[in-house]
Amino acid sequence: MEDIEKIISGDSRKFRPKKMTLEDIRNGCISLYGPSNTESEICVMNEEFRQAVDAVRGLPSKSITIFGSARTPESDPYYQQAVHISERAGRAGFITITGGGPGIMEAGNRGAFNAHVNSVGMTIKLPMEQVTSPYVTSEIPFYFFFTRKTAMRYGSRVFLFFPGGYGTLDELFESLTLKQTRKIDQVPFILVGREFWEPLDKFIKEQLVTRELIDPEDPDLYTITDNEDEIMNIIMSAPERSDDDR
């Protein structure tokens, strides 16, 4: 933490501001509806959504969201690529939104931090402690996974999926379902890493399409690439979200 403080010395941005902590939200809902009450739980969900939407509405209209494994080490090429892409996007005026933790999330926040743009972390409370990346400049805390996932999609113009485990695959397929059914905007989905994603693409085409479980054009909902210039072209071509959309 001391090293990060040295890095940001002289930087006029506020470091990791919060509105309400999870405890603030929970205690406020309990004061209204009592402990161990269904209404209290619904209240917490609602307040998580409200705080996240308010925070995202206050951000610039150009943003990318990066998903990927929390276990990816700094030495991994995908970590380095996430830093490069986020930094290039930042220098082009795009902020980065991630889950705010380690691995690919840290890499995405790190690139945005290097570019001196807002680096948003939508953090989650887990049974085992998840430390917030030191490169996060705006933190939005969550207890529920589903509220967090919805918030991470809200307002972003491009989704980038790096290699990851169950959590990343869950985020990918839920987001693809929402795009397929037009419940979210038709924003670009970029799957970064041919070696990792092409076997899944093969399964989708040979099993899901062949068995007519999805439409033949549904694999066109995403782009698989390693090429950073191609990725940047997709990002730069994405339309900005208007105030009405936000």
Secondary structure as GFF3:
##gff-version 3
##sequence-region A 1 246
A	DSSP	alpha_helix	2	7	.	.	.	ID=ss1
A	DSSP	alpha_helix	22	33	.	.	.	ID=ss2
A	DSSP	alpha_helix	38	57	.	.	.	ID=ss3
A	DSSP	beta_strand	63	67	.	.	.	ID=ss4
A	DSSP	alpha_helix	77	91	.	.	.	ID=ss5
A	DSSP	beta_strand	95	98	.	.	.	ID=ss6
A	DSSP	alpha_helix	104	114	.	.	.	ID=ss7
A	DSSP	beta_strand	119	124	.	.	.	ID=ss8
A	DSSP	beta_strand	138	142	.	.	.	ID=ss9
A	DSSP	alpha_helix	145	153	.	.	.	ID=ss10
A	DSSP	beta_strand	158	161	.	.	.	ID=ss11
A	DSSP	alpha_helix	166	180	.	.	.	ID=ss12
A	DSSP	beta_strand	189	192	.	.	.	ID=ss13
A	DSSP	alpha_helix	194	203	.	.	.	ID=ss14
A	DSSP	pi_helix	204	209	.	.	.	ID=ss15
A	DSSP	three_ten_helix	218	221	.	.	.	ID=ss16
A	DSSP	beta_strand	223	225	.	.	.	ID=ss17
A	DSSP	alpha_helix	228	237	.	.	.	ID=ss18
###
